[in-house]
Amino acid sequence: MIRLPQGLKSGRENWAVPPGLRWFFPSYPALKRGAKLARPYRGWILEHGGLLRVSLLYGSLLSCLILPIAAWLTAQQRPPTATIGPAPVRIAPPRPNYPFPDGRSYVYSAEWHLITAGTGVVRMDTAGNERRVTASAESSGAVNVIFPVHDRFESRFDPRTFCSLSIFKHSEEGAHKRETSIHFDYAGKKSTLDEKNLKTGETKHVENDLAGCATDVITGFYYLQSLPLQLGASYEFPISDGKTTIVHATVDKREQIKVPAGTFPAVMLTAEAKSGPLQSKGKVWVWYSEDPSHTPVQVRVKLGWGTLLFRLQRIEK
């Protein structure tokens, strides 16, 4: 059992931001406030920092979901091509008659040094002329005691172009609760963010420039799933969570991957932010099955202080 030093009430009230986390998750200003609270207890945090850090990372990383790969610009009507040289920066529309993975829930475990931090679920469904992607993040075990996480997300996009239309987030992370809505106005070339602190009632309204078609951090994994993913191919695309980041992704190698859901021949894709607030702050590896479904079976995220692994537990229909 971890004993808290005198004056440190609980992991929910006093917590520290791991190096690099404030840049990787700009949507969570509470991390900076927590860092100030934790300064008097620097020595204790360094001694017991592993468990606290995985709590924070799970809370922020899995809520982004599920994975922070990043994504995408201007939709065009021709299918994407694999390039060995510089890739065009754009969102490529899905190929004709592309079979979207509607009605499938991907269930992942989040692990840090063999410790299970929680569970994440991602699902796509039809919603009239749109597609709806939902995601949830639930902490478990010791992480849930120190820093409980109960997050819900919904993203909608145009299935003809893969352009994101809106995002809604309900986040409960430790003592902090908030709701965030983001809308993409492509005609007006603006994205609008509205956020409300559910504890204090404080609200925030922010508008940012939007150059063209963009995906979001949730839909981005589905966008990559729709691409050919040929060995040696590279892709660049914009992702927006209120502010736009350009991501560079390459298909590096083939590999057999064993996860609780089974053993899969897979291709490993590496993604990094090329510009924006995430540049040089982390790297993501995604293993997609090599069959036509391109199921994302494993995700590894590396920051300056450590690595988190997401493994596919099962697919629910």
C-alpha positions in Angstrom: 0.0 0.0 0.0 1.3 3.5 -0.9 1.5 5.9 2.0 0.9 9.5 1.2 3.1 12.1 3.0 1.6 14.5 5.4 -0.4 17.2 3.6 -0.8 15.2 0.4 -4.5 14.3 0.7 -5.0 12.0 -2.3 -4.0 11.3 -5.8 -7.1 13.1 -7.0 -6.1 16.4 -5.4 -2.3 16.4 -5.8 -0.8 15.1 -9.0 2.1 15.9 -11.3 2.4 16.2 -15.0 4.9 13.8 -16.5 7.5 15.6 -18.8 6.1 16.3 -22.2 2.5 15.6 -21.2 1.3 19.2 -21.3 2.3 19.4 -25.0 0.8 16.0 -25.9 -2.6 16.8 -24.4 -3.2 20.6 -24.9 -7.0 20.0 -24.3 -6.4 19.3 -20.6 -5.4 22.5 -18.7 -6.1 20.8 -15.4 -2.7 19.0 -15.8 -0.9 22.3 -15.3 -2.8 23.1 -12.2 -2.0 19.7 -10.8 1.7 20.2 -11.4 1.7 23.3 -9.1 -0.1 21.4 -6.3 2.5 18.6 -6.5 5.6 20.8 -6.3 6.1 20.6 -2.5 6.1 16.8 -2.7 8.6 16.4 -5.6 10.7 13.8 -3.7 7.7 11.6 -2.8 6.4 11.8 -6.4 9.7 10.8 -7.8 9.8 7.8 -5.5 6.3 6.6 -6.3 5.9 8.4 -9.6 5.3 5.3 -11.7 1.8 4.7 -10.5 0.8 8.3 -10.5 2.2 8.8 -14.0 0.3 5.9 -15.5 -2.8 7.3 -13.9 -2.4 10.6 -15.6 -1.3 9.1 -18.9 -4.3 6.8 -19.0 -6.7 9.6 -18.2 -5.5 11.8 -20.9 -4.2 9.4 -23.5 -7.0 6.9 -23.6 -9.5 9.7 -23.5 -8.0 10.9 -26.8 -8.1 7.5 -27.7 -7.6 6.0 -28.1 -5.1 7.1 -29.4 -3.4 10.1 -30.4 -2.3 9.3 -33.8 -3.4 12.4 -35.6 -4.7 13.2 -38.9 -5.8 15.1 -42.1 -6.5 18.1 -45.2 -8.6 18.9 -48.4 -10.6 15.9 -49.7 -10.1 14.8 -53.3 -12.0 12.5 -55.5 -9.2 10.1 -56.5 -8.0 7.2 -54.2 -4.8 7.6 -52.2 -1.6 6.5 -53.7 1.4 4.9 -51.9 4.4 7.1 -52.1 8.0 6.5 -51.2 8.9 10.2 -51.5 7.0 13.2 -50.0 3.3 12.5 -49.5 0.6 15.0 -50.4 -1.0 16.6 -47.3 -4.7 15.8 -47.6 -7.6 13.7 -46.5 -8.3 11.1 -49.2 -11.9 10.1 -49.6 -12.8 6.4 -49.2 -12.6 4.3 -52.3 -16.0 3.5 -54.0 -18.1 0.9 -52.1 -15.6 1.0 -49.2 -17.0 -1.4 -46.4 -17.0 0.8 -43.3 -16.7 -1.4 -40.1 -20.2 -0.4 -39.0 -21.5 -2.1 -35.9 -18.1 -3.4 -34.6 -16.8 -2.5 -31.2 -13.0 -2.7 -30.8 -12.3 -3.4 -27.1 -8.7 -2.6 -25.9 -6.8 -3.0 -22.7 -4.3 -0.2 -21.7 -1.1 -1.5 -20.2 2.0 0.2 -18.7 4.9 -2.1 -17.6 2.5 -5.1 -17.5 0.1 -3.1 -15.3 -3.5 -2.9 -16.7 -4.6 0.7 -16.4 -8.1 0.4 -17.9 -10.2 -0.4 -20.9 -11.1 1.5 -24.0 -13.9 0.8 -26.5 -14.2 2.3 -30.0 -17.2 1.8 -32.3 -18.6 3.1 -35.7 -22.3 3.2 -36.7 -24.4 4.8 -39.4 -26.3 8.0 -38.5 -28.4 9.0 -41.4 -26.1 10.4 -44.1 -23.2 10.6 -41.6 -21.1 8.1 -39.7 -20.9 8.2 -35.9 -17.8 7.1 -34.0 -18.1 6.6 -30.3 -15.4 5.9 -27.7 -15.2 5.3 -24.0 -12.4 5.1 -21.5 -12.7 3.5 -18.0 -9.9 3.2 -15.5 -9.4 0.1 -13.4 -7.4 -1.3 -10.6 -4.9 0.9 -8.7 -5.3 3.6 -11.4 -9.0 3.9 -10.7 -8.3 4.4 -7.0 -5.7 7.1 -7.5 -7.1 8.9 -10.6 -10.5 7.6 -11.7 -11.4 8.1 -15.4 -14.8 7.9 -17.0 -14.8 9.5 -20.4 -17.2 9.4 -23.3 -16.7 10.7 -26.9 -18.7 11.1 -30.0 -17.4 12.1 -33.4 -19.4 12.5 -36.6 -17.9 12.6 -40.1 -19.0 12.7 -43.8 -18.5 9.1 -45.2 -18.1 10.5 -48.7 -15.0 12.6 -47.8 -13.8 11.4 -44.3 -14.0 15.1 -43.2 -14.9 15.4 -39.5 -18.1 17.4 -38.8 -18.3 17.5 -35.0 -16.8 16.2 -31.8 -18.4 15.9 -28.3 -16.5 14.9 -25.2 -17.7 14.2 -21.7 -14.7 13.9 -19.4 -14.5 12.8 -15.8 -10.9 12.6 -14.7 -10.1 12.7 -11.0 -11.9 15.6 -9.5 -12.4 17.4 -12.8 -15.5 17.2 -15.0 -16.1 19.0 -18.2 -17.9 18.8 -21.5 -16.5 20.0 -24.8 -18.1 20.5 -28.2 -16.2 21.2 -31.4 -17.9 22.0 -34.8 -16.2 22.2 -38.1 -17.5 24.9 -40.5 -15.7 24.2 -43.8 -17.6 26.9 -45.7 -16.5 29.5 -43.2 -13.1 27.9 -42.8 -13.4 27.9 -39.0 -13.6 25.4 -36.1 -15.5 26.4 -33.0 -14.8 25.0 -29.6 -17.2 25.4 -26.6 -16.2 24.0 -23.3 -18.0 23.9 -19.9 -16.5 23.1 -16.5 -19.3 21.0 -14.9 -18.1 21.7 -11.4 -17.7 25.5 -11.6 -20.0 26.3 -14.5 -17.1 28.2 -16.2 -17.4 28.3 -20.0 -14.9 28.8 -22.8 -15.5 29.7 -26.5 -12.6 29.5 -29.0 -12.6 29.8 -32.8 -9.6 28.7 -34.9 -8.8 28.8 -38.6 -9.6 25.6 -40.6 -7.7 25.4 -43.9 -9.7 22.5 -45.3 -11.0 19.0 -44.7 -9.6 17.5 -41.4 -10.2 14.4 -39.4 -10.1 14.1 -35.6 -8.2 12.0 -33.0 -11.0 9.5 -32.8 -11.9 9.1 -36.5 -8.2 9.2 -37.5 -7.6 5.5 -36.8 -10.5 4.7 -39.0 -9.1 7.0 -41.7 -5.8 5.2 -41.6 -7.6 1.8 -41.7 -9.2 2.8 -45.0 -5.9 3.4 -46.8 -4.0 0.8 -48.9 -1.2 0.5 -46.2 1.3 -0.9 -48.7 4.8 -1.5 -47.4 6.9 1.6 -47.8 3.9 3.9 -48.3 3.8 7.3 -46.6 0.8 9.6 -45.8 0.4 13.1 -44.5 -2.9 14.5 -43.3 -4.4 17.1 -40.9 -6.0 16.3 -37.6 -8.0 18.8 -35.6 -9.1 19.0 -32.0 -9.8 22.7 -32.3 -6.3 23.3 -33.5 -4.8 21.6 -36.6 -1.7 19.3 -36.5 -0.1 17.8 -39.6 0.8 14.1 -39.1 3.3 12.1 -41.1 2.7 8.3 -41.2 4.7 5.5 -42.8 4.1 1.8 -43.3 7.4 0.3 -42.1 7.2 -3.5 -41.9 5.2 -6.7 -41.7 5.0 -8.5 -38.4 3.1 -11.3 -36.6 1.3 -9.8 -33.7 -0.2 -11.8 -30.8 -2.9 -10.1 -28.7 -5.7 -11.5 -26.5 -8.0 -11.4 -29.6 -5.7 -13.7 -31.5 -2.6 -13.8 -33.7 -2.6 -11.6 -36.8 -0.2 -11.0 -39.7 0.0 -7.2 -39.6 1.7 -4.2 -41.0 3.3 -1.7 -38.6 2.6 2.0 -39.2 4.6 4.8 -37.5 3.0 8.2 -37.0 4.5 11.5 -35.8 3.3 15.1 -35.7 5.2 17.1 -38.4 3.8 20.5 -37.2 1.6 22.0 -34.5 1.7 21.5 -30.7 2.5 17.8 -30.9 5.6 18.1 -33.0 8.6 16.2 -31.5 6.6 15.4 -28.4 5.9 11.7 -29.0 5.5 8.8 -31.5 2.8 6.3 -32.2 3.0 2.8 -33.7 -0.1 1.1 -34.9 -0.4 -2.5 -36.1 -3.2 -3.1 -38.6 -4.1 -6.6 -39.7 -2.9 -7.4 -43.2 -6.3 -8.7 -44.4 -8.8 -6.4 -46.2 -10.4 -5.3 -42.9 -7.1 -3.7 -41.6 -8.2 -4.2 -38.0 -6.1 -2.1 -35.6 -4.9 -4.9 -33.3 -2.2 -3.1 -31.3 -1.1 0.5 -30.6 2.0 1.7 -28.8 2.5 5.3 -27.7 5.9 6.6 -26.6 6.4 9.9 -24.8 9.5 11.4 -23.2 9.1 9.5 -20.0 7.5 6.2 -20.9 5.4 4.0 -23.2 1.8 2.8 -23.1 0.5 -0.2 -24.9 -3.1 -0.8 -26.2 -3.9 -4.5 -27.1 -7.1 -5.7 -28.8 -9.0 -7.9 -26.4 -12.0 -8.7 -28.7 -14.3 -7.4 -31.4 -18.0 -7.1 -30.4 -20.8 -7.0 -33.0 
